[in-house]
Structures are given as structure tokens and as C-alpha cells.
Amino acid sequence: MARTWYPVIDYLICKECGTCVAKCPHGVYDTAKAPSPVVKNPEACVDHCHGCGNRCSVGAITYVGEDSGWTPPNGEQTTEEACCSCGCEAASKKKVIVEYLYLDLQTCDRCIGTDNVLDEVMMTLTPALQMAGYEVEYNKIEMESAKIAEQYKFLSSPTIRVNGQDICQSVAENSCGCCSDISGTDVDCRVFEYNGESFEIAPKEMLAEAILQVVFGPHESGCSCGGYELPENLKTFFEGKTKKSGCSCGGNCC
């Protein structure tokens, strides 16, 4: 959810084609007023999403809070952007987007361990998925700041998403000494629950099963991007990390 980010329509050049209203999956526009684009729920817009702006053929859409250098395409042919950063549009195409979201790959044992396991699983699954006609995209994204974590609707570290869906049905955590050391605060990180057991490093079988289940199982309708707020646990981590990095001794005294 974005509080300072939403589309603004220039009605002098808008041709009321209705594309922005029809393509927005977050309910920002008033569908009852379509094809005229009336912003009804600006708070539902996803931070730094340019989905409707990129689709506007006359460049009639700009954004409050724009700071990325993006400009309206003004009818130029552009690559169509996904609705947001969550990958939720890939489910309707023959494409598999696997995202690994993490806090640290330098010292955190569970982030590093799960990263290694996921690499192994993807090396095995990717050729098979490609043989079945799927385009496979595998991304690793470090949650370097609270702003990035909010952009990706990050709930717990590490997180694995397939086409925008977290492979874990719920968030289970325990104390993480490594991330606590990074921030100088008490931090909990994710544990993976599989076959009645909890693992700090995700088992290979669990990851393979979860990825295939999302790809070949029934697709969930809609987008799960709305209603997000950065968890207190992560707020504490980022605040501690920022404070520690600003220490005159480089954080070694904390």
C-alpha cells in the first residue's frame, strides 16, 4: 500500500480508452466510472508501480511521489511492465518467476544455507520447465533497507516466492543470532515447516515440491499485494542496522 504514490490523470489528453481501469489489479480506479479513469482508492496503489502509466497510449498518466526518473511513454512502444514488484501477473502467462528475498548473504547461516539449496533445486527444475515450454526467471533480491522491504511486501527472511506467491502458507520464526549481530538488536528470522518438522534451512524436497505446486497447481485469482505493513521485527532490524552503520567505530563497539 502506498500513502504518497498514486496516479494522476491529465483529462485534457486522456482519450478514455479504459485500459488503465481494466488492467489495474489493485482497485485504484473506480470501475463504475469506466472507461473514464477516476482514481477512487489512491491508498491501494503499489509504491513505484508504473503499470497503468506504461500502458497509456497518450501519456496522460503521471504519479504523485515520482522520483525514479520515469516519464510517460507518450504513445511510444514500451515493454509492458508487470502490475507491481510482486510477480503476480506471471501466473496468467507460461512464465515462472522465482524470487529469493533475503536480509544477508554474507554472515546469516540460514539465508546462505537456503540460498545454496534453492540454487541446487533451480539447476534441476529449470531445464525441465523450459522443456515444458515455460520461460524461467530466477532473481535474488537483498532487502537492503526498509524502503526496499516495503516495496517487495517483505514479511520474513528468507522468503521464496513463485509468481508472486510465498511458498510458505504462514510466517513461522525463531531467534536469529546472525541477523541479531548485524543489527545489534534481537531479530527473528524464518523457519520452514515441512512434514511436521521445522527447519532453519529449507529442505531441498520442500522447495522443489512448493515450486512445482505453484506452477502446475490451481492458480490463485487476484493479487496479494494490498494491505501490507512492514512487520515490527523487520523495523527493529533496519533501525538497528542503520544505527550500527552510523557508529563512529564502524559498528565494532556495538
Secondary structure as a PSIPRED ss2 file (coil, helix, strand):
# PSIPRED VFORMAT (PSIPRED V4.0)

   1 M C   1.000  0.000  0.000
   2 A C   1.000  0.000  0.000
   3 R C   1.000  0.000  0.000
   4 T C   1.000  0.000  0.000
   5 W C   1.000  0.000  0.000
   6 Y E   0.000  0.000  1.000
   7 P E   0.000  0.000  1.000
   8 V E   0.000  0.000  1.000
   9 I E   0.000  0.000  1.000
  10 D C   1.000  0.000  0.000
  11 Y C   1.000  0.000  0.000
  12 L C   1.000  0.000  0.000
  13 I C   1.000  0.000  0.000
  14 C C   1.000  0.000  0.000
  15 K C   1.000  0.000  0.000
  16 E C   1.000  0.000  0.000
  17 C C   1.000  0.000  0.000
  18 G C   1.000  0.000  0.000
  19 T H   0.000  1.000  0.000
  20 C H   0.000  1.000  0.000
  21 V H   0.000  1.000  0.000
  22 A H   0.000  1.000  0.000
  23 K H   0.000  1.000  0.000
  24 C C   1.000  0.000  0.000
  25 P C   1.000  0.000  0.000
  26 H C   1.000  0.000  0.000
  27 G C   1.000  0.000  0.000
  28 V C   1.000  0.000  0.000
  29 Y E   0.000  0.000  1.000
  30 D C   1.000  0.000  0.000
  31 T H   0.000  1.000  0.000
  32 A H   0.000  1.000  0.000
  33 K H   0.000  1.000  0.000
  34 A C   1.000  0.000  0.000
  35 P C   1.000  0.000  0.000
  36 S C   1.000  0.000  0.000
  37 P C   1.000  0.000  0.000
  38 V C   1.000  0.000  0.000
  39 V E   0.000  0.000  1.000
  40 K C   1.000  0.000  0.000
  41 N C   1.000  0.000  0.000
  42 P H   0.000  1.000  0.000
  43 E H   0.000  1.000  0.000
  44 A H   0.000  1.000  0.000
  45 C C   1.000  0.000  0.000
  46 V C   1.000  0.000  0.000
  47 D C   1.000  0.000  0.000
  48 H C   1.000  0.000  0.000
  49 C C   1.000  0.000  0.000
  50 H C   1.000  0.000  0.000
  51 G H   0.000  1.000  0.000
  52 C H   0.000  1.000  0.000
  53 G H   0.000  1.000  0.000
  54 N H   0.000  1.000  0.000
  55 R H   0.000  1.000  0.000
  56 C C   1.000  0.000  0.000
  57 S C   1.000  0.000  0.000
  58 V C   1.000  0.000  0.000
  59 G C   1.000  0.000  0.000
  60 A C   1.000  0.000  0.000
  61 I E   0.000  0.000  1.000
  62 T E   0.000  0.000  1.000
  63 Y E   0.000  0.000  1.000
  64 V E   0.000  0.000  1.000
  65 G C   1.000  0.000  0.000
  66 E C   1.000  0.000  0.000
  67 D C   1.000  0.000  0.000
  68 S C   1.000  0.000  0.000
  69 G C   1.000  0.000  0.000
  70 W C   1.000  0.000  0.000
  71 T C   1.000  0.000  0.000
  72 P C   1.000  0.000  0.000
  73 P C   1.000  0.000  0.000
  74 N C   1.000  0.000  0.000
  75 G C   1.000  0.000  0.000
  76 E C   1.000  0.000  0.000
  77 Q C   1.000  0.000  0.000
  78 T C   1.000  0.000  0.000
  79 T C   1.000  0.000  0.000
  80 E C   1.000  0.000  0.000
  81 E C   1.000  0.000  0.000
  82 A C   1.000  0.000  0.000
  83 C C   1.000  0.000  0.000
  84 C C   1.000  0.000  0.000
  85 S C   1.000  0.000  0.000
  86 C C   1.000  0.000  0.000
  87 G C   1.000  0.000  0.000
  88 C H   0.000  1.000  0.000
  89 E H   0.000  1.000  0.000
  90 A H   0.000  1.000  0.000
  91 A H   0.000  1.000  0.000
  92 S H   0.000  1.000  0.000
  93 K C   1.000  0.000  0.000
  94 K C   1.000  0.000  0.000
  95 K E   0.000  0.000  1.000
  96 V E   0.000  0.000  1.000
  97 I E   0.000  0.000  1.000
  98 V E   0.000  0.000  1.000
  99 E E   0.000  0.000  1.000
 100 Y E   0.000  0.000  1.000
 101 L E   0.000  0.000  1.000
 102 Y E   0.000  0.000  1.000
 103 L C   1.000  0.000  0.000
 104 D C   1.000  0.000  0.000
 105 L C   1.000  0.000  0.000
 106 Q C   1.000  0.000  0.000
 107 T C   1.000  0.000  0.000
 108 C C   1.000  0.000  0.000
 109 D H   0.000  1.000  0.000
 110 R H   0.000  1.000  0.000
 111 C H   0.000  1.000  0.000
 112 I H   0.000  1.000  0.000
 113 G H   0.000  1.000  0.000
 114 T H   0.000  1.000  0.000
 115 D H   0.000  1.000  0.000
 116 N H   0.000  1.000  0.000
 117 V H   0.000  1.000  0.000
 118 L H   0.000  1.000  0.000
 119 D H   0.000  1.000  0.000
 120 E H   0.000  1.000  0.000
 121 V H   0.000  1.000  0.000
 122 M H   0.000  1.000  0.000
 123 M H   0.000  1.000  0.000
 124 T H   0.000  1.000  0.000
 125 L H   0.000  1.000  0.000
 126 T H   0.000  1.000  0.000
 127 P H   0.000  1.000  0.000
 128 A H   0.000  1.000  0.000
 129 L H   0.000  1.000  0.000
 130 Q H   0.000  1.000  0.000
 131 M H   0.000  1.000  0.000
 132 A C   1.000  0.000  0.000
 133 G C   1.000  0.000  0.000
 134 Y C   1.000  0.000  0.000
 135 E E   0.000  0.000  1.000
 136 V E   0.000  0.000  1.000
 137 E E   0.000  0.000  1.000
 138 Y E   0.000  0.000  1.000
 139 N E   0.000  0.000  1.000
 140 K E   0.000  0.000  1.000
 141 I E   0.000  0.000  1.000
 142 E E   0.000  0.000  1.000
 143 M C   1.000  0.000  0.000
 144 E C   1.000  0.000  0.000
 145 S C   1.000  0.000  0.000
 146 A H   0.000  1.000  0.000
 147 K H   0.000  1.000  0.000
 148 I H   0.000  1.000  0.000
 149 A H   0.000  1.000  0.000
 150 E H   0.000  1.000  0.000
 151 Q H   0.000  1.000  0.000
 152 Y C   1.000  0.000  0.000
 153 K C   1.000  0.000  0.000
 154 F C   1.000  0.000  0.000
 155 L C   1.000  0.000  0.000
 156 S C   1.000  0.000  0.000
 157 S C   1.000  0.000  0.000
 158 P C   1.000  0.000  0.000
 159 T E   0.000  0.000  1.000
 160 I E   0.000  0.000  1.000
 161 R E   0.000  0.000  1.000
 162 V E   0.000  0.000  1.000
 163 N C   1.000  0.000  0.000
 164 G C   1.000  0.000  0.000
 165 Q E   0.000  0.000  1.000
 166 D E   0.000  0.000  1.000
 167 I C   1.000  0.000  0.000
 168 C C   1.000  0.000  0.000
 169 Q C   1.000  0.000  0.000
 170 S C   1.000  0.000  0.000
 171 V C   1.000  0.000  0.000
 172 A C   1.000  0.000  0.000
 173 E E   0.000  0.000  1.000
 174 N E   0.000  0.000  1.000
 175 S E   0.000  0.000  1.000
 176 C C   1.000  0.000  0.000
 177 G H   0.000  1.000  0.000
 178 C H   0.000  1.000  0.000
 179 C H   0.000  1.000  0.000
 180 S H   0.000  1.000  0.000
 181 D H   0.000  1.000  0.000
 182 I H   0.000  1.000  0.000
 183 S H   0.000  1.000  0.000
 184 G C   1.000  0.000  0.000
 185 T C   1.000  0.000  0.000
 186 D C   1.000  0.000  0.000
 187 V C   1.000  0.000  0.000
 188 D E   0.000  0.000  1.000
 189 C E   0.000  0.000  1.000
 190 R E   0.000  0.000  1.000
 191 V C   1.000  0.000  0.000
 192 F E   0.000  0.000  1.000
 193 E E   0.000  0.000  1.000
 194 Y E   0.000  0.000  1.000
 195 N C   1.000  0.000  0.000
 196 G C   1.000  0.000  0.000
 197 E E   0.000  0.000  1.000
 198 S E   0.000  0.000  1.000
 199 F E   0.000  0.000  1.000
 200 E C   1.000  0.000  0.000
 201 I C   1.000  0.000  0.000
 202 A C   1.000  0.000  0.000
 203 P C   1.000  0.000  0.000
 204 K H   0.000  1.000  0.000
 205 E H   0.000  1.000  0.000
 206 M H   0.000  1.000  0.000
 207 L H   0.000  1.000  0.000
 208 A H   0.000  1.000  0.000
 209 E H   0.000  1.000  0.000
 210 A H   0.000  1.000  0.000
 211 I H   0.000  1.000  0.000
 212 L H   0.000  1.000  0.000
 213 Q H   0.000  1.000  0.000
 214 V H   0.000  1.000  0.000
 215 V H   0.000  1.000  0.000
 216 F H   0.000  1.000  0.000
 217 G C   1.000  0.000  0.000
 218 P C   1.000  0.000  0.000
 219 H C   1.000  0.000  0.000
 220 E C   1.000  0.000  0.000
 221 S C   1.000  0.000  0.000
 222 G C   1.000  0.000  0.000
 223 C C   1.000  0.000  0.000
 224 S C   1.000  0.000  0.000
 225 C C   1.000  0.000  0.000
 226 G C   1.000  0.000  0.000
 227 G C   1.000  0.000  0.000
 228 Y C   1.000  0.000  0.000
 229 E C   1.000  0.000  0.000
 230 L C   1.000  0.000  0.000
 231 P C   1.000  0.000  0.000
 232 E H   0.000  1.000  0.000
 233 N H   0.000  1.000  0.000
 234 L H   0.000  1.000  0.000
 235 K H   0.000  1.000  0.000
 236 T H   0.000  1.000  0.000
 237 F H   0.000  1.000  0.000
 238 F H   0.000  1.000  0.000
 239 E H   0.000  1.000  0.000
 240 G H   0.000  1.000  0.000
 241 K H   0.000  1.000  0.000
 242 T H   0.000  1.000  0.000
 243 K H   0.000  1.000  0.000
 244 K H   0.000  1.000  0.000
 245 S H   0.000  1.000  0.000
 246 G C   1.000  0.000  0.000
 247 C C   1.000  0.000  0.000
 248 S C   1.000  0.000  0.000
 249 C C   1.000  0.000  0.000
 250 G C   1.000  0.000  0.000
 251 G C   1.000  0.000  0.000
 252 N C   1.000  0.000  0.000
 253 C C   1.000  0.000  0.000
 254 C C   1.000  0.000  0.000
